[in-house]
C-alpha cells in the first residue's frame, strides 16, 4: 500500500496520503483543507533479513579497533539496536563503565 507525502502549498503542512491502487491519491491538507499540494520525495524503507544484518555487522566488526573501548561500545549498541534485542541492564552498565574508563584514560593521557 503506497504512502505519498505532500506539502500543502497554502499553509506549508507536510502530510501523508495512503491509498490502494488503482485508486489515485487525492491530497487534501488536514490543517487548512486546501487541495493545492506538492508531492515530496520520501525515504524508502528497505527490509533486510537477519542474515543480511548480521553480515553487515560482521563487516563493521572486522575493522573494529579492539583497543578503543568507545569504538567497541558503539558497535555493541548498534548490534543490539539492529537485532531489536534488549541488551539488558547488566550489558548497558558494562558499556557505560567501559566508556567511563576510556574517558578517565584519555584525561590522564592529556594531563601527562
Buried (B, 14 or more C-beta within 10 A) or exposed (E): EEEBBBBBEEEEBEBEBEBEEEEEBEBBBEEEEBEEBEEEEEEEEEEEEEEEBBEEBEEBBEEEEEEEBBBBBBBBBBBBEBEEEEBEEEBBEBBEEBBEEBEEEEEEEEEE
